[in-house]
Amino acid sequence: MPKRSLSPLHRATTHWSTGRRILVAAVVIAALLGAAGLTAWFTTRGGQHESDASSAAPAPSSPAGTASKPPVGTGSVPAPPKITDSLAYARAAAVMLWSYDTRATSRDQHLAGMHTWMTSETKYTDWTAISGQVPDPVLWSRMADNAQYATATVAEAHFPSAFKQALAENPSGITEAYIYAVTVTGKQTIAWKGGGGGAEDRSVTLAVQCRPSIDCALVSIAPSVAP
């Protein structure tokens, strides 16, 4: 069966946070030149994004103006796996980021579900970069009107060569934050009412925190670096 072209709504979703990712990439590429620098970057960005998120938006589990209401639930967003392997966690996180179901999940629920994957260490967490993957309320509503949903599969996950080189040059540099860069490739398949649909290859480099003997957690979206 020939591959159908992706809807304008999907294209808008795919490219929603390009500006943010370019900003992140400009800083992290330099940080990847040294493992110690990587930790320093996430310390800085984590504090900045924590401040930005608290001033720009309500908590992800509550709609604006309804902070006193109980959590909205997480809809179709899966719970994060309880694993300590950074590659395996990044694979699962990529599937989560590339999947959604507007038929059964509100935007607030989707954000609440994504937030459960984040590290609880506020010094490092970069919620703005992750939540920036979700379309604004108007676009999400249009997607819901079309009953649009997406599933994803992962082909492989690996440590980028720049990250591996940084670790080789300074093995102890990662031991402050235990944040790993992992590049994941795969495919996203979307569909909407009326039989529309399509698929495209996807790739993302994630920052994942995996402290020894502690379940991994998501930190941020890092730049695409040398494979």
Summary of the structure (lengths in Angstrom):
residues: 227
radius of gyration: 17.5
end to end distance: 32.0
largest distance: 54.7
contacts: 726
relative contact order: 0.22
helix: 41%
strand: 21%
